[in-house]
Amino acid sequence: MLVNLKHLYYYKVMVLGLFIASILLGLFVSKVTGMDLVTSMLGSSPGGLTEMSIIADSYEADVSKVVIMHLMRLIGVVVILPALIKKVIEIFGTF
């Protein structure tokens, strides 16, 4: 079964966009809050809570701040995103 190569381009762009957005968010958080750069970069990086906590510990970053940032992301995904999707479907309907 052949994969449609056109879609691979879009996936690469999405992954690159996610990486760039994460780096910019980490830089922004560090600049605005005064948090050290390693902690803010690990807190804003896409990855699992456990993995980022272990990496933060190995880089001697503030593990508690990294955990809190990832918990806020998880709460947003679990609580806010479903309500937002429901509202978008109510407004625009299904596709």
The first five atom37 places (N, CA, C, CB, O) and aatype in JSON, in Angstrom:
{
  "aatype": [12, 10, 19, 2, 10, 11, 8, 10, 18, 18, 18, 11, 19, 12, 19, 10, 7, 10, 13, 9, 0, 15, 9, 10, 10, 7, 10, 13, 19, 15, 11, 19, 16, 7, 12, 3, 10, 19, 16, 15, 12, 10, 7, 15, 15, 14, 7, 7, 10, 16, 6, 12, 15, 9, 9, 0, 3, 15, 18, 6, 0, 3, 19, 15, 11, 19, 19, 9, 12, 8, 10, 12, 1, 10, 9, 7, 19, 19, 19, 9, 10, 14, 0, 10, 9, 11, 11, 19, 9, 6, 9, 13, 7, 16, 13],
  "atom_mask": [
    [1, 1, 1, 1, 1],
    [1, 1, 1, 1, 1],
    [1, 1, 1, 1, 1],
    [1, 1, 1, 1, 1],
    [1, 1, 1, 1, 1],
    [1, 1, 1, 1, 1],
    [1, 1, 1, 1, 1],
    [1, 1, 1, 1, 1],
    [1, 1, 1, 1, 1],
    [1, 1, 1, 1, 1],
    [1, 1, 1, 1, 1],
    [1, 1, 1, 1, 1],
    [1, 1, 1, 1, 1],
    [1, 1, 1, 1, 1],
    [1, 1, 1, 1, 1],
    [1, 1, 1, 1, 1],
    [1, 1, 1, 0, 1],
    [1, 1, 1, 1, 1],
    [1, 1, 1, 1, 1],
    [1, 1, 1, 1, 1],
    [1, 1, 1, 1, 1],
    [1, 1, 1, 1, 1],
    [1, 1, 1, 1, 1],
    [1, 1, 1, 1, 1],
    [1, 1, 1, 1, 1],
    [1, 1, 1, 0, 1],
    [1, 1, 1, 1, 1],
    [1, 1, 1, 1, 1],
    [1, 1, 1, 1, 1],
    [1, 1, 1, 1, 1],
    [1, 1, 1, 1, 1],
    [1, 1, 1, 1, 1],
    [1, 1, 1, 1, 1],
    [1, 1, 1, 0, 1],
    [1, 1, 1, 1, 1],
    [1, 1, 1, 1, 1],
    [1, 1, 1, 1, 1],
    [1, 1, 1, 1, 1],
    [1, 1, 1, 1, 1],
    [1, 1, 1, 1, 1],
    [1, 1, 1, 1, 1],
    [1, 1, 1, 1, 1],
    [1, 1, 1, 0, 1],
    [1, 1, 1, 1, 1],
    [1, 1, 1, 1, 1],
    [1, 1, 1, 1, 1],
    [1, 1, 1, 0, 1],
    [1, 1, 1, 0, 1],
    [1, 1, 1, 1, 1],
    [1, 1, 1, 1, 1],
    [1, 1, 1, 1, 1],
    [1, 1, 1, 1, 1],
    [1, 1, 1, 1, 1],
    [1, 1, 1, 1, 1],
    [1, 1, 1, 1, 1],
    [1, 1, 1, 1, 1],
    [1, 1, 1, 1, 1],
    [1, 1, 1, 1, 1],
    [1, 1, 1, 1, 1],
    [1, 1, 1, 1, 1],
    [1, 1, 1, 1, 1],
    [1, 1, 1, 1, 1],
    [1, 1, 1, 1, 1],
    [1, 1, 1, 1, 1],
    [1, 1, 1, 1, 1],
    [1, 1, 1, 1, 1],
    [1, 1, 1, 1, 1],
    [1, 1, 1, 1, 1],
    [1, 1, 1, 1, 1],
    [1, 1, 1, 1, 1],
    [1, 1, 1, 1, 1],
    [1, 1, 1, 1, 1],
    [1, 1, 1, 1, 1],
    [1, 1, 1, 1, 1],
    [1, 1, 1, 1, 1],
    [1, 1, 1, 0, 1],
    [1, 1, 1, 1, 1],
    [1, 1, 1, 1, 1],
    [1, 1, 1, 1, 1],
    [1, 1, 1, 1, 1],
    [1, 1, 1, 1, 1],
    [1, 1, 1, 1, 1],
    [1, 1, 1, 1, 1],
    [1, 1, 1, 1, 1],
    [1, 1, 1, 1, 1],
    [1, 1, 1, 1, 1],
    [1, 1, 1, 1, 1],
    [1, 1, 1, 1, 1],
    [1, 1, 1, 1, 1],
    [1, 1, 1, 1, 1],
    [1, 1, 1, 1, 1],
    [1, 1, 1, 1, 1],
    [1, 1, 1, 0, 1],
    [1, 1, 1, 1, 1],
    [1, 1, 1, 1, 1]
  ],
  "atom_positions": [
    [[0.85, -1.18, 0.0], [0.0, 0.0, 0.0], [0.89, 1.24, 0.0], [-0.96, 0.0, 1.22], [1.75, 1.39, 0.87]],
    [[0.69, 2.11, -0.95], [1.49, 3.32, -1.07], [0.88, 4.44, -0.24], [1.63, 3.74, -2.53], [-0.34, 4.58, -0.15]],
    [[1.75, 5.23, 0.34], [1.31, 6.38, 1.12], [1.27, 7.59, 0.19], [2.26, 6.64, 2.33], [2.15, 7.79, -0.64]],
    [[0.24, 8.37, 0.34], [0.13, 9.58, -0.46], [1.2, 10.57, 0.02], [-1.3, 10.2, -0.35], [1.11, 11.1, 1.13]],
    [[2.21, 10.82, -0.81], [3.34, 11.65, -0.42], [2.95, 13.11, -0.22], [4.43, 11.55, -1.46], [3.65, 13.85, 0.47]],
    [[1.86, 13.53, -0.82], [1.39, 14.9, -0.63], [1.08, 15.16, 0.84], [0.15, 15.17, -1.5], [1.35, 16.25, 1.34]],
    [[0.53, 14.18, 1.52], [0.18, 14.34, 2.93], [1.42, 14.41, 3.81], [-0.71, 13.21, 3.39], [1.4, 15.07, 4.85]],
    [[2.5, 13.76, 3.41], [3.73, 13.81, 4.2], [4.26, 15.24, 4.31], [4.79, 12.91, 3.58], [4.79, 15.62, 5.34]],
    [[4.11, 16.0, 3.26], [4.54, 17.4, 3.29], [3.78, 18.16, 4.38], [4.31, 18.07, 1.92], [4.39, 18.91, 5.14]],
    [[2.47, 17.96, 4.45], [1.67, 18.65, 5.46], [2.06, 18.23, 6.87], [0.19, 18.38, 5.23], [2.09, 19.07, 7.77]],
    [[2.37, 16.97, 7.06], [2.79, 16.49, 8.38], [4.11, 17.12, 8.79], [2.91, 14.96, 8.38], [4.3, 17.5, 9.94]],
    [[5.03, 17.21, 7.84], [6.32, 17.83, 8.13], [6.14, 19.29, 8.52], [7.27, 17.71, 6.91], [6.77, 19.78, 9.46]],
    [[5.27, 19.99, 7.8], [5.01, 21.4, 8.11], [4.38, 21.54, 9.49], [4.1, 22.02, 7.04], [4.73, 22.44, 10.25]],
    [[3.45, 20.64, 9.82], [2.8, 20.7, 11.14], [3.8, 20.44, 12.26], [1.66, 19.7, 11.22], [3.78, 21.14, 13.27]],
    [[4.67, 19.46, 12.1], [5.66, 19.14, 13.11], [6.64, 20.3, 13.27], [6.41, 17.85, 12.76], [6.97, 20.69, 14.39]],
    [[7.11, 20.83, 12.16], [8.03, 21.97, 12.21], [7.35, 23.17, 12.88], [8.5, 22.34, 10.8], [7.98, 23.87, 13.68]],
    [[6.1, 23.41, 12.55], [5.35, 24.5, 13.17], [5.2, 24.31, 14.66], [0.0, 0.0, 0.0], [5.3, 25.27, 15.43]],
    [[4.96, 23.07, 15.09], [4.85, 22.78, 16.52], [6.16, 23.04, 17.23], [4.4, 21.33, 16.74], [6.18, 23.6, 18.33]],
    [[7.26, 22.62, 16.63], [8.57, 22.86, 17.23], [8.87, 24.36, 17.34], [9.67, 22.17, 16.4], [9.33, 24.83, 18.38]],
    [[8.59, 25.09, 16.28], [8.85, 26.53, 16.29], [7.96, 27.22, 17.32], [8.6, 27.13, 14.89], [8.43, 28.09, 18.06]],
    [[6.69, 26.84, 17.38], [5.78, 27.43, 18.36], [6.23, 27.13, 19.79], [4.35, 26.92, 18.14], [6.13, 27.99, 20.66]],
    [[6.71, 25.93, 20.03], [7.19, 25.56, 21.36], [8.42, 26.35, 21.75], [7.49, 24.07, 21.42], [8.54, 26.81, 22.89]],
    [[9.33, 26.52, 20.83], [10.54, 27.3, 21.11], [10.17, 28.75, 21.39], [11.53, 27.22, 19.92], [10.67, 29.35, 22.35]],
    [[9.31, 29.32, 20.56], [8.9, 30.72, 20.77], [8.16, 30.89, 22.09], [8.02, 31.19, 19.62], [8.36, 31.88, 22.79]],
    [[7.3, 29.93, 22.43], [6.59, 30.0, 23.71], [7.56, 29.9, 24.87], [5.54, 28.88, 23.8], [7.42, 30.64, 25.85]],
    [[8.54, 29.02, 24.79], [9.54, 28.91, 25.84], [10.33, 30.2, 26.01], [0.0, 0.0, 0.0], [10.58, 30.63, 27.13]],
    [[10.73, 30.8, 24.9], [11.45, 32.07, 24.96], [10.57, 33.17, 25.56], [11.93, 32.49, 23.56], [11.03, 33.97, 26.38]],
    [[9.31, 33.21, 25.15], [8.37, 34.21, 25.66], [8.15, 34.05, 27.17], [7.02, 34.1, 24.93], [8.21, 35.03, 27.91]],
    [[7.91, 32.82, 27.61], [7.69, 32.58, 29.05], [8.92, 32.96, 29.85], [7.34, 31.09, 29.29], [8.81, 33.56, 30.92]],
    [[10.1, 32.63, 29.33], [11.34, 32.97, 30.03], [11.51, 34.48, 30.13], [12.55, 32.36, 29.31], [11.89, 35.01, 31.18]],
    [[11.22, 35.17, 29.05], [11.39, 36.63, 29.03], [10.38, 37.33, 29.94], [11.25, 37.16, 27.6], [10.74, 38.25, 30.68]],
    [[9.11, 36.89, 29.89], [8.05, 37.57, 30.64], [8.12, 37.26, 32.13], [6.69, 37.17, 30.09], [7.93, 38.15, 32.96]],
    [[8.38, 36.01, 32.48], [8.33, 35.61, 33.89], [9.69, 35.64, 34.58], [7.76, 34.23, 33.99], [9.74, 35.61, 35.81]],
    [[10.77, 35.71, 33.82], [12.09, 35.66, 34.43], [12.52, 34.24, 34.78], [0.0, 0.0, 0.0], [13.56, 34.04, 35.42]],
    [[11.73, 33.26, 34.37], [12.06, 31.86, 34.6], [13.29, 31.51, 33.77], [10.86, 30.92, 34.25], [13.48, 32.04, 32.68]],
    [[14.12, 30.6, 34.3], [15.29, 30.24, 33.53], [14.87, 29.56, 32.23], [16.22, 29.31, 34.35], [13.82, 28.93, 32.14]],
    [[15.72, 29.72, 31.22], [15.37, 29.3, 29.86], [15.15, 27.79, 29.76], [16.46, 29.72, 28.9], [14.24, 27.35, 29.06]],
    [[15.97, 27.0, 30.43], [15.82, 25.54, 30.35], [14.47, 25.1, 30.89], [16.96, 24.82, 31.12], [13.8, 24.28, 30.28]],
    [[14.07, 25.65, 32.03], [12.78, 25.3, 32.63], [11.63, 25.71, 31.72], [12.62, 25.96, 34.01], [10.7, 24.93, 31.51]],
    [[11.68, 26.91, 31.18], [10.58, 27.37, 30.32], [10.53, 26.6, 29.01], [10.73, 28.87, 30.04], [9.44, 26.32, 28.5]],
    [[11.68, 26.24, 28.47], [11.69, 25.45, 27.22], [11.13, 24.05, 27.46], [13.12, 25.36, 26.65], [10.35, 23.56, 26.65]],
    [[11.52, 23.41, 28.55], [11.0, 22.07, 28.85], [9.52, 22.11, 29.21], [11.8, 21.42, 29.99], [8.78, 21.18, 28.91]],
    [[9.1, 23.18, 29.86], [7.69, 23.31, 30.21], [6.79, 23.56, 29.02], [0.0, 0.0, 0.0], [5.61, 23.2, 29.04]],
    [[7.34, 24.17, 27.98], [6.53, 24.46, 26.8], [6.72, 23.45, 25.68], [6.85, 25.83, 26.29], [6.08, 23.56, 24.63]],
    [[7.59, 22.48, 25.88], [7.86, 21.51, 24.81], [6.75, 20.47, 24.72], [9.21, 20.81, 25.06], [6.13, 20.12, 25.72]],
    [[6.5, 19.98, 23.5], [5.49, 18.93, 23.36], [6.09, 17.61, 23.82], [5.0, 18.82, 21.88], [7.1, 17.15, 23.3]],
    [[5.46, 17.03, 24.78], [5.96, 15.76, 25.32], [5.17, 15.39, 26.54], [0.0, 0.0, 0.0], [4.35, 16.16, 27.02]],
    [[5.42, 14.22, 27.02], [4.7, 13.73, 28.18], [5.19, 14.35, 29.47], [0.0, 0.0, 0.0], [6.35, 14.76, 29.58]],
    [[4.31, 14.41, 30.43], [4.62, 14.97, 31.75], [5.78, 14.23, 32.4], [3.39, 14.91, 32.65], [6.71, 14.86, 32.91]],
    [[5.73, 12.93, 32.39], [6.77, 12.12, 33.03], [8.11, 12.31, 32.34], [6.38, 10.65, 33.02], [9.13, 12.51, 33.0]],
    [[8.11, 12.25, 31.03], [9.36, 12.36, 30.28], [10.0, 13.73, 30.47], [9.11, 12.11, 28.8], [11.21, 13.82, 30.68]],
    [[9.2, 14.78, 30.4], [9.75, 16.13, 30.56], [10.24, 16.36, 31.98], [8.69, 17.17, 30.19], [11.2, 17.1, 32.19]],
    [[9.58, 15.74, 32.96], [10.03, 15.86, 34.34], [11.39, 15.19, 34.53], [9.0, 15.24, 35.3], [12.26, 15.74, 35.21]],
    [[11.57, 14.03, 33.94], [12.85, 13.32, 34.04], [13.95, 14.12, 33.34], [12.74, 11.9, 33.43], [15.05, 14.26, 33.87]],
    [[13.65, 14.65, 32.17], [14.63, 15.46, 31.45], [14.96, 16.72, 32.24], [14.11, 15.82, 30.04], [16.12, 17.12, 32.32]],
    [[13.93, 17.36, 32.82], [14.16, 18.57, 33.63], [15.07, 18.26, 34.81], [12.83, 19.15, 34.12], [15.95, 19.06, 35.14]],
    [[14.87, 17.12, 35.45], [15.72, 16.74, 36.57], [17.16, 16.51, 36.11], [15.17, 15.47, 37.24], [18.1, 16.9, 36.8]],
    [[17.33, 15.88, 34.97], [18.68, 15.62, 34.48], [19.39, 16.9, 34.04], [18.63, 14.63, 33.32], [20.62, 16.96, 34.08]],
    [[18.65, 17.92, 33.62], [19.24, 19.2, 33.25], [19.28, 20.18, 34.41], [18.49, 19.8, 32.1], [19.65, 21.34, 34.24]],
    [[18.89, 19.71, 35.6], [18.85, 20.52, 36.82], [17.97, 21.75, 36.67], [20.26, 20.94, 37.21], [18.28, 22.82, 37.2]],
    [[16.87, 21.59, 35.96], [15.86, 22.64, 35.83], [14.89, 22.51, 37.0], [15.11, 22.55, 34.46], [14.95, 21.55, 37.77]],
    [[14.0, 23.47, 37.12], [13.0, 23.45, 38.2], [11.88, 22.48, 37.8], [12.43, 24.89, 38.48], [10.98, 22.83, 37.03]],
    [[11.94, 21.27, 38.35], [11.01, 20.21, 37.97], [9.57, 20.59, 38.32], [11.39, 18.89, 38.66], [8.65, 20.31, 37.55]],
    [[9.37, 21.23, 39.46], [8.0, 21.57, 39.87], [7.35, 22.53, 38.88], [8.01, 22.19, 41.28], [6.15, 22.41, 38.61]],
    [[8.11, 23.48, 38.34], [7.54, 24.41, 37.36], [7.23, 23.69, 36.04], [8.51, 25.58, 37.11], [6.21, 23.97, 35.4]],
    [[8.1, 22.79, 35.64], [7.85, 22.02, 34.42], [6.59, 21.18, 34.57], [9.07, 21.11, 34.09], [5.77, 21.11, 33.65]],
    [[6.43, 20.53, 35.73], [5.25, 19.71, 35.99], [3.99, 20.57, 35.97], [5.38, 18.99, 37.34], [2.98, 20.17, 35.38]],
    [[4.02, 21.73, 36.6], [2.84, 22.6, 36.64], [2.47, 23.07, 35.24], [3.1, 23.82, 37.56], [1.3, 23.12, 34.89]],
    [[3.48, 23.42, 34.43], [3.18, 23.87, 33.06], [2.54, 22.75, 32.25], [4.47, 24.35, 32.36], [1.61, 22.99, 31.48]],
    [[3.02, 21.52, 32.42], [2.44, 20.4, 31.67], [1.06, 20.03, 32.22], [3.37, 19.19, 31.73], [0.18, 19.63, 31.46]],
    [[0.86, 20.16, 33.52], [-0.47, 19.89, 34.07], [-1.49, 20.9, 33.55], [-0.43, 19.93, 35.61], [-2.63, 20.54, 33.27]],
    [[-1.08, 22.16, 33.43], [-1.98, 23.17, 32.88], [-2.35, 22.82, 31.44], [-1.33, 24.58, 32.94], [-3.5, 22.98, 31.03]],
    [[-1.38, 22.33, 30.68], [-1.65, 21.92, 29.29], [-2.62, 20.75, 29.26], [-0.34, 21.54, 28.57], [-3.56, 20.74, 28.47]],
    [[-2.4, 19.76, 30.13], [-3.28, 18.59, 30.16], [-4.69, 18.97, 30.59], [-2.72, 17.54, 31.11], [-5.67, 18.47, 30.01]],
    [[-4.81, 19.83, 31.57], [-6.14, 20.26, 32.02], [-6.84, 21.0, 30.88], [-6.03, 21.17, 33.27], [-8.04, 20.83, 30.67]],
    [[-6.1, 21.82, 30.16], [-6.68, 22.52, 29.02], [-7.19, 21.57, 27.96], [0.0, 0.0, 0.0], [-8.26, 21.78, 27.4]],
    [[-6.42, 20.53, 27.69], [-6.81, 19.56, 26.67], [-8.02, 18.75, 27.12], [-5.64, 18.62, 26.33], [-8.93, 18.49, 26.34]],
    [[-8.03, 18.35, 28.38], [-9.09, 17.46, 28.88], [-10.38, 18.22, 29.2], [-8.61, 16.72, 30.12], [-11.47, 17.69, 28.97]],
    [[-10.27, 19.43, 29.71], [-11.45, 20.16, 30.17], [-11.93, 21.19, 29.14], [-11.16, 20.85, 31.5], [-13.1, 21.22, 28.78]],
    [[-11.03, 22.02, 28.68], [-11.43, 23.16, 27.85], [-11.64, 22.75, 26.39], [-10.38, 24.25, 27.93], [-12.61, 23.19, 25.78]],
    [[-10.77, 21.94, 25.84], [-10.85, 21.6, 24.43], [-12.17, 20.92, 24.03], [-9.71, 20.71, 24.07], [-12.74, 21.28, 23.01]],
    [[-12.67, 19.94, 24.8], [-13.97, 19.35, 24.42], [-15.11, 20.37, 24.38], [-14.32, 18.23, 25.38], [-15.97, 20.31, 23.49]],
    [[-15.12, 21.29, 25.35], [-16.17, 22.32, 25.35], [-16.02, 23.25, 24.15], [-16.13, 23.12, 26.65], [-17.01, 23.67, 23.56]],
    [[-14.79, 23.55, 23.81], [-14.52, 24.4, 22.65], [-14.94, 23.72, 21.35], [-13.04, 24.78, 22.59], [-15.53, 24.34, 20.48]],
    [[-14.63, 22.44, 21.23], [-15.02, 21.69, 20.03], [-16.53, 21.61, 19.92], [-14.41, 20.27, 20.06], [-17.09, 21.74, 18.83]],
    [[-17.2, 21.39, 21.04], [-18.66, 21.33, 21.04], [-19.26, 22.65, 20.56], [-19.19, 20.98, 22.44], [-20.22, 22.66, 19.8]],
    [[-18.69, 23.76, 21.02], [-19.18, 25.07, 20.63], [-18.94, 25.33, 19.14], [-18.5, 26.16, 21.47], [-19.8, 25.88, 18.46]],
    [[-17.79, 24.93, 18.64], [-17.48, 25.1, 17.22], [-18.45, 24.29, 16.36], [-16.03, 24.69, 16.91], [-18.91, 24.76, 15.32]],
    [[-18.76, 23.06, 16.8], [-19.71, 22.22, 16.06], [-21.11, 22.83, 16.09], [-19.75, 20.8, 16.65], [-21.84, 22.77, 15.1]],
    [[-21.49, 23.43, 17.23], [-22.79, 24.1, 17.3], [-22.87, 25.27, 16.33], [-23.05, 24.58, 18.73], [-23.91, 25.5, 15.71]],
    [[-21.78, 26.0, 16.2], [-21.78, 27.18, 15.33], [-21.68, 26.8, 13.86], [-20.63, 28.1, 15.7], [-22.45, 27.3, 13.04]],
    [[-20.73, 25.93, 13.52], [-20.45, 25.63, 12.14], [-21.04, 24.31, 11.65], [-18.99, 25.63, 11.93], [-21.08, 24.07, 10.45]],
    [[-21.49, 23.48, 12.54], [-22.0, 22.17, 12.15], [-20.86, 21.2, 11.92], [0.0, 0.0, 0.0], [-19.69, 21.55, 12.05]],
    [[-21.2, 19.99, 11.57], [-20.16, 19.0, 11.32], [-19.7, 19.09, 9.88], [-20.66, 17.58, 11.65], [-20.4, 19.65, 9.03]],
    [[-18.55, 18.55, 9.61], [-17.99, 18.63, 8.25], [-18.28, 17.36, 7.51], [-16.48, 18.89, 8.29], [-17.89, 17.22, 6.35]]
  ]
}
